[in-house]
Amino acid sequence: ADIEVRHGDVIRLEESSKDLDDMFIDMAALVRAPVTIICVLFVFQNALDYYTFQLI
């Protein structure tokens, strides 16, 4: 009976660990997303500035 209880505890711990891992992956994606958007906007602005300067 004690082994079954411990086994259940280990299973719950594994599930909690997986949930925590998923949460950190989601957080990493959320943190990275604004940086990517800023980089795209920066590149777009530089390209726009370059081509605008070429027209002058």
Stockholm file with secondary structure:
# STOCKHOLM 1.0

chainA/1-56         ADIEVRHGDVIRLEESSKDLDDMFIDMAALVRAPVTIICVLFVFQNALDYYTFQLI
#=GR chainA/1-56 SS CHHHHHHHHHHHHHHHHHHHHHHHHHHHHHHHHHHHHHHHHHHHHHHHHHHHHHHC
#=GC SS_cons        CHHHHHHHHHHHHHHHHHHHHHHHHHHHHHHHHHHHHHHHHHHHHHHHHHHHHHHC
//
